[in-house]
Amino acid sequence: MFAISDSTIVQTIQLALTPVFVLVAIGNILNILSTRLGRVVDRARTLQERHNETNGADHDIVVLEIRLVDKRINIITNAIRFMVLSALCIGTTVAVLFLQGLAGFDMHGIAAIIFLASIVLLLVALVLFLRETQVAKEALSIPRDYLELHRTI
């Protein structure tokens, strides 16, 4: 059996700590995304009830909003998927760093590639989050008639 010094353990923990901070950030973003998804799903349910109760122009407005809500659900779901994959890569990076530090294997290249993959996945998820906010803005645009821009208040 091999002996592990206290300094090796401390260095290994320090080395693995940085990816853990990224993991905490990912958890916070996942919380935001899941909250948004819950609200969008609630809105979808409300619109589905209104779908059967409307006719004509009102029905068309409901259908358009349902389409936007469906788009938002798909985007948020994909963002969550990429965030979770990023988190899994971060966890794998931490495991590789611990194996490297405790078992003495040289896995710097593997850890770097996995960490880079996690950052790329995180960036893709953030771009999707940005896209979802743009779609949400489209759905929430206030009709110009309600703004009464011709009046000075």
Secondary structure in CASP SS format (residue, H / E / C, confidence):
PFRMAT SS
TARGET T0000
AUTHOR 0000-0000-0000
METHOD secondary structure of the structure
MODEL  1
M C 1.00
F C 1.00
A C 1.00
I C 1.00
S C 1.00
D H 1.00
S H 1.00
T H 1.00
I H 1.00
V H 1.00
Q H 1.00
T H 1.00
I H 1.00
Q H 1.00
L H 1.00
A H 1.00
L H 1.00
T H 1.00
P H 1.00
V H 1.00
F H 1.00
V H 1.00
L H 1.00
V H 1.00
A H 1.00
I H 1.00
G H 1.00
N H 1.00
I H 1.00
L H 1.00
N H 1.00
I H 1.00
L H 1.00
S H 1.00
T H 1.00
R H 1.00
L H 1.00
G H 1.00
R H 1.00
V H 1.00
V H 1.00
D H 1.00
R H 1.00
A H 1.00
R H 1.00
T H 1.00
L H 1.00
Q H 1.00
E H 1.00
R H 1.00
H H 1.00
N C 1.00
E C 1.00
T C 1.00
N C 1.00
G H 1.00
A H 1.00
D H 1.00
H H 1.00
D H 1.00
I H 1.00
V H 1.00
V H 1.00
L H 1.00
E H 1.00
I H 1.00
R H 1.00
L H 1.00
V H 1.00
D H 1.00
K H 1.00
R H 1.00
I H 1.00
N H 1.00
I H 1.00
I H 1.00
T H 1.00
N H 1.00
A H 1.00
I H 1.00
R H 1.00
F H 1.00
M H 1.00
V H 1.00
L H 1.00
S H 1.00
A H 1.00
L H 1.00
C H 1.00
I H 1.00
G H 1.00
T H 1.00
T H 1.00
V H 1.00
A H 1.00
V H 1.00
L H 1.00
F H 1.00
L H 1.00
Q H 1.00
G H 1.00
L H 1.00
A H 1.00
G C 1.00
F C 1.00
D C 1.00
M C 1.00
H H 1.00
G H 1.00
I H 1.00
A H 1.00
A H 1.00
I H 1.00
I H 1.00
F H 1.00
L H 1.00
A H 1.00
S H 1.00
I H 1.00
V H 1.00
L H 1.00
L H 1.00
L H 1.00
V H 1.00
A H 1.00
L H 1.00
V H 1.00
L H 1.00
F H 1.00
L H 1.00
R H 1.00
E H 1.00
T H 1.00
Q H 1.00
V H 1.00
A H 1.00
K H 1.00
E H 1.00
A H 1.00
L C 1.00
S C 1.00
I C 1.00
P C 1.00
R H 1.00
D H 1.00
Y H 1.00
L H 1.00
E C 1.00
L C 1.00
H C 1.00
R C 1.00
T C 1.00
I C 1.00
END
